[in-house]
Amino acid sequence: MPFLTTTPLTERELINKALNNEGLKQLSCDSEITRLGEGAWHCAYLIEGEQLVLRIPKRIAYEKEVVFNRAELTADYAGTKAFYQHANRTGKGMCPEHYNYYVSEELTYTIESYVGKSIGLVGQTPEQSKRYGREVGEFFLALEELDSPIPGIGYITVGAGGEIKGQYEGDLSAFILEETEEYREEWEALLESSYSFNKEKVSRTGEELIAARSVDREKRVLTNQDTSPENMIFTSSGVRMIDPFPIIYTGTSLAANYVFNYQTLFHALHNTKRHGKNQYHLLIPQLKASAKGFVEGYTNGSKQKWNDLRVEVYLKLVTMTHEHDQLLKQECLSREQMIRYGTKEQIQERMKIFLKELEEF
């Protein structure tokens, strides 16, 4: 497996270089290598004696060569460290307690606490999925009680002085209002399109929900955009969250991201290269149960939270439908788009599903 390094080392030699850098005992032979798995961007190894997970970035991700970028890698890893520390202030024990990273052209890695073996989504009953989903919903609600330790809005970047911050400055309400107008434009474009669906009903629903979007009730929250089942460790003692994609934004929007993904998107994308191996179309009861549990945990009996969340879920559906429409209008798809969304024929079929959901919302 080619790694993101300029040093011609074997797998064990590279692992040992990282372990030595951390002051940990090195492996004496290849049989001591415990491979936990291979994601899109990293290979993961269990360091059994210390119960740590070592991740080393790959040179090829999504069929494309990765170019070493110190600033991007530092922002990614520093953001993860900040999120883990922040997440564990909720008292939910959701993320690894220990996390460290190192970035150089010769050696780049992350190392964190091992949180246990996952039963995966396929090993769950819908009742278990609902329980796990409720735990994540409660966690997202708890994040909203904390002030973001990082300034700014948006994804994490590295400033001129090496500090991490959100990529934008400004007032959150202004961002929400601007984004709302973008959602409205996408919704109007769908209503003006040649697609056949109940536009009168979608128009009524959209007018009501877009106008009701929460603005003044929102605050800046350091939260996580990537809560796919691949990044969740489902254990007998509860669910754990790893490999996040931290973002500073409204908590309701990112909570809705979870609900929309589990309720609709993941199984709709089952025939893509990105999600094909997960066989999500065979796990719809678990996915939907997880979304239902999340809503219960996140809203905690509050009608206002439920209404605000419902609006955001609708907006996720609108923008994903619009994105599929835009893909179909392209003369040809890029390789990255095909990995994520599939062929135009598959996108066309998915478009029908989304339009149907807009009608029924």
C-alpha positions in Angstrom: 0.0 0.0 0.0 1.7 3.3 -1.1 1.6 5.8 1.7 1.8 9.6 1.6 5.5 9.8 2.3 8.7 10.7 0.5 10.6 8.0 2.5 10.9 4.6 0.8 10.0 2.5 3.9 8.1 -0.7 4.3 4.7 -0.7 6.1 6.3 -1.9 9.4 9.2 0.6 9.1 6.7 3.5 8.6 4.6 2.3 11.5 7.7 2.0 13.7 8.8 5.5 12.7 5.5 6.9 14.0 5.7 4.8 17.2 9.2 6.0 17.8 8.1 9.5 17.3 5.4 9.0 20.0 7.8 7.3 22.4 6.1 4.0 22.1 7.4 0.4 21.8 8.1 -0.6 18.2 7.0 -3.7 16.4 9.6 -6.4 16.0 8.1 -8.3 13.1 5.3 -8.0 10.4 3.2 -10.5 12.3 2.7 -7.9 15.0 0.9 -5.6 12.6 -2.8 -5.5 13.3 -4.7 -3.8 10.5 -8.0 -2.4 11.5 -9.1 -1.4 8.0 -8.6 0.9 5.1 -10.7 4.0 4.6 -10.7 6.3 1.6 -7.9 8.4 3.0 -6.1 6.4 5.6 -4.9 3.0 6.7 -5.7 2.2 10.3 -3.6 0.0 12.7 -4.3 -1.2 16.2 -1.4 -0.7 18.6 -2.5 -3.4 20.9 -0.3 -2.9 23.9 -1.3 0.8 24.3 -4.9 0.3 22.9 -4.3 3.1 20.4 -5.2 3.5 16.7 -2.5 4.7 14.3 -3.7 6.1 11.0 -1.4 6.8 8.1 -2.6 8.7 5.0 -2.6 6.9 1.6 -1.1 8.3 -1.6 -4.2 7.4 -3.6 -7.7 8.4 -2.5 -10.8 8.0 -4.6 -8.6 6.9 -7.6 -6.6 10.1 -7.5 -3.1 10.8 -6.2 -3.0 12.9 -3.0 -0.6 15.8 -3.1 1.0 16.6 0.3 -0.4 19.9 1.6 0.8 20.8 5.1 -1.8 23.5 5.7 -4.8 21.2 4.7 -3.5 18.2 6.7 -2.8 20.4 9.7 -6.3 22.0 9.5 -7.9 18.5 9.2 -6.0 17.0 12.1 -6.0 20.0 14.4 -9.7 20.4 13.8 -10.3 16.8 14.7 -8.3 17.2 17.9 -10.2 20.3 18.9 -13.5 18.6 18.1 -12.6 15.5 20.2 -11.7 17.7 23.2 -14.8 19.8 22.8 -17.1 16.8 22.3 -15.9 15.1 25.5 -16.8 18.2 27.5 -20.4 17.2 27.0 -19.8 14.3 29.3 -21.2 11.8 26.8 -17.9 10.0 26.3 -18.6 10.1 22.5 -15.0 10.5 21.2 -11.5 9.2 21.8 -9.9 10.7 24.9 -6.4 10.8 23.5 -5.5 12.2 20.1 -2.2 13.4 18.6 -0.9 14.0 15.1 2.3 14.7 13.2 2.6 16.3 9.7 5.7 16.3 7.5 6.5 15.1 3.9 8.4 12.2 5.3 6.0 11.1 8.0 2.3 12.0 8.6 0.0 10.2 10.9 -2.6 10.5 13.6 -2.9 8.4 16.8 -5.8 8.1 19.1 -7.5 6.0 21.8 -9.0 2.8 20.6 -12.8 3.0 21.4 -13.6 -0.6 20.8 -14.8 -3.0 18.1 -18.0 -2.1 16.2 -20.8 -4.4 15.4 -21.5 -2.3 12.4 -24.9 -1.3 11.1 -25.5 -4.8 9.6 -25.1 -6.3 13.1 -27.9 -4.2 14.6 -31.7 -4.7 15.0 -33.8 -1.6 14.2 -34.4 -1.3 18.0 -30.6 -1.1 18.6 -30.2 1.4 15.7 -32.9 3.6 17.3 -31.1 3.5 20.6 -27.7 4.4 19.1 -29.4 7.2 17.1 -31.0 8.6 20.2 -27.5 8.7 21.9 -26.1 10.7 18.9 -29.1 13.0 19.0 -28.6 13.7 22.7 -24.9 14.4 22.0 -25.7 16.9 19.2 -28.1 18.6 21.6 -25.5 18.7 24.3 -23.0 20.3 21.8 -25.4 23.2 21.4 -25.0 24.0 25.1 -21.3 24.7 24.7 -19.7 27.8 23.2 -17.4 27.1 20.2 -13.7 27.2 21.3 -12.7 28.2 17.8 -13.5 31.6 16.3 -15.2 32.0 12.9 -17.8 30.2 10.9 -17.5 27.2 8.5 -14.8 24.5 8.0 -11.6 24.6 10.0 -8.6 26.4 8.4 -5.1 27.4 9.7 -4.5 31.1 10.1 -1.3 33.1 9.4 -0.1 32.6 12.9 -0.8 28.8 12.9 -4.0 29.1 14.8 -7.1 27.2 13.8 -10.3 29.1 12.9 -13.5 28.9 10.9 -12.9 29.9 7.2 -15.3 32.9 7.5 -15.8 35.8 9.8 -19.1 37.6 10.3 -22.4 37.3 12.0 -24.1 33.9 12.0 -27.6 35.3 11.4 -26.4 37.0 8.3 -24.9 33.7 7.0 -28.2 31.9 7.7 -30.2 34.5 5.9 -27.9 34.5 2.9 -28.0 30.7 2.8 -31.8 30.7 3.1 -32.0 32.8 -0.1 -29.8 30.3 -1.9 -32.1 27.5 -0.7 -35.1 29.5 -2.0 -33.5 30.0 -5.4 -32.8 26.3 -5.7 -36.4 25.5 -4.6 -37.8 28.0 -7.2 -35.6 26.5 -9.9 -37.1 23.1 -9.2 -40.6 24.6 -9.4 -39.8 26.2 -12.7 -38.2 23.0 -14.1 -39.8 20.6 -16.7 -40.0 17.8 -14.2 -43.4 16.4 -13.6 -44.4 16.5 -9.9 -47.0 18.1 -7.7 -45.6 21.6 -7.9 -48.6 23.2 -6.2 -48.1 21.1 -3.1 -44.3 21.5 -3.1 -44.8 25.3 -3.5 -47.2 25.5 -0.5 -44.9 23.4 1.7 -41.8 25.2 0.7 -43.3 28.7 1.3 -44.4 27.7 4.8 -41.1 26.0 5.8 -38.6 28.4 4.3 -40.3 31.3 5.9 -40.2 29.5 9.3 -36.5 28.8 9.2 -34.8 29.4 12.6 -32.4 32.3 12.6 -32.5 34.2 16.0 -32.7 30.9 17.9 -29.3 29.7 16.4 -25.8 30.0 17.8 -22.3 29.1 16.6 -21.7 25.4 17.4 -18.6 23.4 16.8 -20.1 20.2 15.4 -19.6 17.4 13.0 -20.7 17.1 9.4 -19.6 13.5 8.8 -21.5 11.1 10.9 -21.8 8.3 8.4 -22.1 4.7 9.8 -18.4 4.1 8.7 -17.3 6.8 11.2 -19.5 5.5 14.1 -18.3 2.7 16.4 -21.3 0.7 17.7 -20.3 -1.0 20.9 -22.2 -2.8 23.7 -21.6 0.2 25.9 -22.9 2.7 23.4 -22.0 4.5 20.2 -18.7 6.3 19.6 -17.7 8.9 17.0 -14.4 8.9 15.1 -12.9 10.6 12.0 -15.1 13.7 12.1 -15.4 16.6 9.6 -15.6 19.5 12.1 -17.6 22.6 11.1 -18.7 25.7 13.0 -22.2 26.5 12.1 -25.8 26.3 13.3 -26.4 23.1 15.3 -29.9 22.6 13.8 -28.5 22.5 10.3 -26.0 19.8 11.1 -28.5 17.8 13.2 -30.7 17.8 10.1 -27.8 16.6 8.1 -27.7 13.4 10.2 -31.5 12.9 9.9 -31.6 13.5 6.1 -28.6 11.3 5.5 -29.9 8.3 7.5 -33.6 8.8 6.5 -33.0 9.3 2.8 -29.6 9.9 1.3 -27.4 6.9 2.3 -29.7 4.2 0.9 -30.5 6.3 -2.2 -26.7 6.4 -2.9 -26.3 2.6 -2.5 -25.4 2.1 -6.2 -22.5 4.5 -6.2 -18.8 3.6 -5.9 -18.5 5.7 -2.8 -21.3 3.9 -0.9 -21.7 0.6 -2.8 -19.7 -1.6 -0.5 -21.9 -0.6 2.5 -25.1 -2.1 0.9 -27.2 0.6 2.5 -30.3 -0.4 0.5 -30.3 -3.7 2.5 -30.2 -1.7 5.8 -33.0 0.7 5.4 -34.9 -0.3 8.6 -31.7 0.3 10.6 -31.0 3.6 8.9 -34.5 5.0 9.3 -34.6 3.7 12.9 -31.4 5.6 13.6 -32.8 8.8 12.2 -36.0 8.4 14.3 -34.0 7.8 17.5 -31.8 10.8 16.7 -34.9 13.1 16.4 -36.1 11.9 19.7 -32.8 12.4 21.4 -32.1 15.8 19.8 -35.6 17.4 20.2 -36.0 16.0 23.8 -39.7 16.6 23.7 -39.4 20.2 22.4 -42.0 21.1 19.8 -39.9 24.1 18.8 -36.8 22.0 18.2 -38.8 19.5 16.2 -40.2 22.3 14.0 -36.8 23.8 13.5 -35.2 20.5 12.7 -38.0 19.6 10.2 -37.4 22.8 8.3 -33.7 22.0 8.0 -34.3 18.5 6.8 -36.6 19.9 4.1 -33.9 22.3 3.0 -31.3 19.4 2.8 -33.8 17.5 0.5 -34.3 20.6 -1.7 -30.6 21.3 -2.1 -29.8 17.6 -2.9 -32.6 17.5 -5.4 -31.3 20.7 -7.0 -27.7 19.3 -7.1 -28.9 16.2 -8.9 -30.7 18.4 -11.4 -27.5 20.4 -12.0 -25.5 17.2 -12.5 -28.0 16.0 -15.2 -27.5 19.3 -17.0 -23.8 18.8 -17.3 -22.5 17.6 -20.6 -20.4 14.9 -18.8 -19.6 14.1 -15.3 -16.1 14.2 -13.7 -14.6 11.1 -12.3 -15.1 12.4 -8.7 -18.8 13.1 -9.4 -19.3 9.6 -10.8 -17.7 8.0 -7.7 -20.0 10.0 -5.5 -23.2 10.1 -7.5 -23.0 7.3 -10.1 -24.0 7.5 -13.7 -26.4 9.9 -15.2 -29.0 7.1 -15.5 -28.6 6.4 -11.8 -28.8 10.1 -11.0 -32.0 10.3 -13.1 -33.6 7.5 -11.1 -32.6 9.1 -7.8 -34.0 12.4 -8.9 -37.5 10.7 -9.1 -37.1 9.5 -5.5 -36.2 13.0 -4.3 -39.1 14.7 -6.2 -41.5 12.1 -4.7 -40.2 12.9 -1.2 -40.6 16.6 -1.8 -44.2 16.0 -2.8 -44.9 13.9 0.3 -43.0 16.1 2.8 
